[in-house]
Amino acid sequence: MRGFELKLVNNVIELRAEGERVAGAERAPASAFTSIAAKIDSHLILYDIRSADYKLGELDWEERFRFVARLFKGYRIAYVVRKEQRDIARGACRAHARNGDKADVFTSKTRALDWLKN
Protein backbone atom coordinates (compact mmCIF):
# COMPACT_ATOMS: atom_id res chain seq x y z
CA MET A 1 0.00 0.00 0.00
CA ARG A 2 1.45 3.36 -1.01
CA GLY A 3 2.87 5.29 1.95
CA PHE A 4 2.27 2.51 4.48
CA GLU A 5 4.11 -0.66 5.45
CA LEU A 6 3.23 -3.34 8.00
CA LYS A 7 5.39 -6.27 9.06
CA LEU A 8 5.84 -8.56 12.07
CA VAL A 9 9.37 -8.61 13.48
CA ASN A 10 10.19 -10.57 16.66
CA ASN A 11 6.57 -10.42 17.85
CA VAL A 12 6.32 -6.64 17.28
CA ILE A 13 3.96 -5.24 14.67
CA GLU A 14 6.04 -2.64 12.85
CA LEU A 15 4.11 0.03 10.99
CA ARG A 16 5.78 2.66 8.86
CA ALA A 17 4.15 5.69 7.28
CA GLU A 18 5.91 7.76 4.65
CA GLY A 19 5.24 10.61 2.28
CA GLU A 20 2.50 13.20 2.51
CA ARG A 21 -0.33 12.22 4.85
CA VAL A 22 -3.60 14.15 4.62
CA ALA A 23 -6.99 13.93 6.33
CA GLY A 24 -8.66 10.63 5.50
CA ALA A 25 -5.42 8.97 4.37
CA GLU A 26 -5.53 6.73 7.45
CA ARG A 27 -8.66 4.83 6.36
CA ALA A 28 -7.11 2.36 3.87
CA PRO A 29 -4.09 1.51 6.08
CA ALA A 30 -6.45 1.09 9.06
CA SER A 31 -8.53 -1.41 7.13
CA ALA A 32 -5.41 -3.36 6.17
CA PHE A 33 -4.16 -3.27 9.77
CA THR A 34 -7.48 -4.54 11.13
CA SER A 35 -7.52 -7.48 8.70
CA ILE A 36 -3.92 -8.49 9.31
CA ALA A 37 -3.74 -7.80 13.06
CA ALA A 38 -6.63 -10.17 13.72
CA LYS A 39 -4.34 -12.99 12.53
CA ILE A 40 -1.27 -11.90 14.54
CA ASP A 41 -0.74 -12.84 18.18
CA SER A 42 0.95 -9.61 19.30
CA HIS A 43 -0.18 -6.54 21.19
CA LEU A 44 3.01 -4.54 20.59
CA ILE A 45 3.18 -1.84 17.91
CA LEU A 46 6.18 0.15 16.77
CA TYR A 47 4.81 2.99 14.62
CA ASP A 48 7.59 4.75 12.68
CA ILE A 49 6.40 8.07 11.26
CA ARG A 50 9.83 9.64 10.64
CA SER A 51 9.37 9.56 6.85
CA ALA A 52 5.82 10.93 6.96
CA ASP A 53 4.88 14.56 6.36
CA TYR A 54 1.49 15.31 7.86
CA LYS A 55 -0.68 18.04 6.32
CA LEU A 56 -3.49 18.28 8.85
CA GLY A 57 -5.39 21.11 10.51
CA GLU A 58 -6.06 21.25 14.25
CA LEU A 59 -9.47 19.55 14.02
CA ASP A 60 -8.04 16.92 11.67
CA TRP A 61 -5.37 16.13 14.28
CA GLU A 62 -7.94 15.62 17.02
CA GLU A 63 -9.96 13.32 14.78
CA ARG A 64 -6.80 11.40 13.79
CA PHE A 65 -5.76 10.94 17.44
CA ARG A 66 -9.17 9.53 18.40
CA PHE A 67 -9.29 7.31 15.31
CA VAL A 68 -5.84 5.83 15.92
CA ALA A 69 -6.52 5.35 19.65
CA ARG A 70 -9.66 3.35 18.82
CA LEU A 71 -7.86 1.38 16.11
CA PHE A 72 -5.02 0.39 18.45
CA LYS A 73 -7.22 -0.31 21.51
CA GLY A 74 -5.54 -2.99 23.63
CA TYR A 75 -2.07 -2.46 22.14
CA ARG A 76 1.12 -1.01 23.63
CA ILE A 77 2.38 1.56 21.09
CA ALA A 78 5.83 3.10 20.61
CA TYR A 79 5.95 6.01 18.17
CA VAL A 80 9.31 6.59 16.48
CA VAL A 81 9.50 10.19 15.34
CA ARG A 82 11.72 13.02 14.19
CA LYS A 83 12.34 15.58 16.93
CA GLU A 84 9.91 18.05 15.35
CA GLN A 85 7.16 15.38 15.39
CA ARG A 86 7.28 14.79 19.16
CA ASP A 87 4.35 17.08 20.03
CA ILE A 88 2.18 15.42 17.39
CA ALA A 89 2.97 11.94 18.72
CA ARG A 90 2.39 13.07 22.30
CA GLY A 91 -1.13 14.08 21.27
CA ALA A 92 -1.69 10.53 20.04
CA CYS A 93 -0.26 9.15 23.31
CA ARG A 94 -2.75 11.21 25.31
CA ALA A 95 -5.60 9.72 23.24
CA HIS A 96 -4.28 6.20 23.89
CA ALA A 97 -4.06 6.95 27.63
CA ARG A 98 -7.70 8.10 27.66
CA ASN A 99 -8.55 4.64 26.31
CA GLY A 100 -6.49 2.96 29.04
CA ASP A 101 -3.61 2.01 26.75
CA LYS A 102 0.12 2.69 27.08
CA ALA A 103 1.96 4.67 24.40
CA ASP A 104 5.18 6.65 24.32
CA VAL A 105 7.35 8.66 21.93
CA PHE A 106 10.94 7.93 20.89
CA THR A 107 13.45 9.30 18.40
CA SER A 108 15.35 5.99 18.41
CA LYS A 109 13.95 2.71 17.11
CA THR A 110 16.22 0.78 19.49
CA ARG A 111 14.88 2.61 22.54
CA ALA A 112 11.32 2.17 21.31
CA LEU A 113 11.81 -1.59 20.98
CA ASP A 114 13.40 -1.78 24.44
CA TRP A 115 10.40 0.04 25.94
CA LEU A 116 7.91 -2.21 24.14
CA LYS A 117 9.52 -5.39 25.39
CA ASN A 118 9.89 -4.29 29.04
NUTI-810244 format. One record per residue (C-alpha): residue number from 1; x, y, z; residue in one letter. Coordinates in Angstrom, 2 decimals. Layout:
! residues N
k|c1|c2|c3|r
NUM|X|Y|Z|A
...
***
This chain:
! residues 118
k|c1|c2|c3|r
1|0.00|0.00|0.00|M
2|1.45|3.36|-1.01|R
3|2.87|5.29|1.95|G
4|2.27|2.51|4.48|F
5|4.11|-0.66|5.45|E
6|3.23|-3.34|8.00|L
7|5.39|-6.27|9.06|K
8|5.84|-8.56|12.07|L
9|9.37|-8.61|13.48|V
10|10.19|-10.57|16.66|N
11|6.57|-10.42|17.85|N
12|6.32|-6.64|17.28|V
13|3.96|-5.24|14.67|I
14|6.04|-2.64|12.85|E
15|4.11|0.03|10.99|L
16|5.78|2.66|8.86|R
17|4.15|5.69|7.28|A
18|5.91|7.76|4.65|E
19|5.24|10.61|2.28|G
20|2.50|13.20|2.51|E
21|-0.33|12.22|4.85|R
22|-3.60|14.15|4.62|V
23|-6.99|13.93|6.33|A
24|-8.66|10.63|5.50|G
25|-5.42|8.97|4.37|A
26|-5.53|6.73|7.45|E
27|-8.66|4.83|6.36|R
28|-7.11|2.36|3.87|A
29|-4.09|1.51|6.08|P
30|-6.45|1.09|9.06|A
31|-8.53|-1.41|7.13|S
32|-5.41|-3.36|6.17|A
33|-4.16|-3.27|9.77|F
34|-7.48|-4.54|11.13|T
35|-7.52|-7.48|8.70|S
36|-3.92|-8.49|9.31|I
37|-3.74|-7.80|13.06|A
38|-6.63|-10.17|13.72|A
39|-4.34|-12.99|12.53|K
40|-1.27|-11.90|14.54|I
41|-0.74|-12.84|18.18|D
42|0.95|-9.61|19.30|S
43|-0.18|-6.54|21.19|H
44|3.01|-4.54|20.59|L
45|3.18|-1.84|17.91|I
46|6.18|0.15|16.77|L
47|4.81|2.99|14.62|Y
48|7.59|4.75|12.68|D
49|6.40|8.07|11.26|I
50|9.83|9.64|10.64|R
51|9.37|9.56|6.85|S
52|5.82|10.93|6.96|A
53|4.88|14.56|6.36|D
54|1.49|15.31|7.86|Y
55|-0.68|18.04|6.32|K
56|-3.49|18.28|8.85|L
57|-5.39|21.11|10.51|G
58|-6.06|21.25|14.25|E
59|-9.47|19.55|14.02|L
60|-8.04|16.92|11.67|D
61|-5.37|16.13|14.28|W
62|-7.94|15.62|17.02|E
63|-9.96|13.32|14.78|E
64|-6.80|11.40|13.79|R
65|-5.76|10.94|17.44|F
66|-9.17|9.53|18.40|R
67|-9.29|7.31|15.31|F
68|-5.84|5.83|15.92|V
69|-6.52|5.35|19.65|A
70|-9.66|3.35|18.82|R
71|-7.86|1.38|16.11|L
72|-5.02|0.39|18.45|F
73|-7.22|-0.31|21.51|K
74|-5.54|-2.99|23.63|G
75|-2.07|-2.46|22.14|Y
76|1.12|-1.01|23.63|R
77|2.38|1.56|21.09|I
78|5.83|3.10|20.61|A
79|5.95|6.01|18.17|Y
80|9.31|6.59|16.48|V
81|9.50|10.19|15.34|V
82|11.72|13.02|14.19|R
83|12.34|15.58|16.93|K
84|9.91|18.05|15.35|E
85|7.16|15.38|15.39|Q
86|7.28|14.79|19.16|R
87|4.35|17.08|20.03|D
88|2.18|15.42|17.39|I
89|2.97|11.94|18.72|A
90|2.39|13.07|22.30|R
91|-1.13|14.08|21.27|G
92|-1.69|10.53|20.04|A
93|-0.26|9.15|23.31|C
94|-2.75|11.21|25.31|R
95|-5.60|9.72|23.24|A
96|-4.28|6.20|23.89|H
97|-4.06|6.95|27.63|A
98|-7.70|8.10|27.66|R
99|-8.55|4.64|26.31|N
100|-6.49|2.96|29.04|G
101|-3.61|2.01|26.75|D
102|0.12|2.69|27.08|K
103|1.96|4.67|24.40|A
104|5.18|6.65|24.32|D
105|7.35|8.66|21.93|V
106|10.94|7.93|20.89|F
107|13.45|9.30|18.40|T
108|15.35|5.99|18.41|S
109|13.95|2.71|17.11|K
110|16.22|0.78|19.49|T
111|14.88|2.61|22.54|R
112|11.32|2.17|21.31|A
113|11.81|-1.59|20.98|L
114|13.40|-1.78|24.44|D
115|10.40|0.04|25.94|W
116|7.91|-2.21|24.14|L
117|9.52|-5.39|25.39|K
118|9.89|-4.29|29.04|N
***
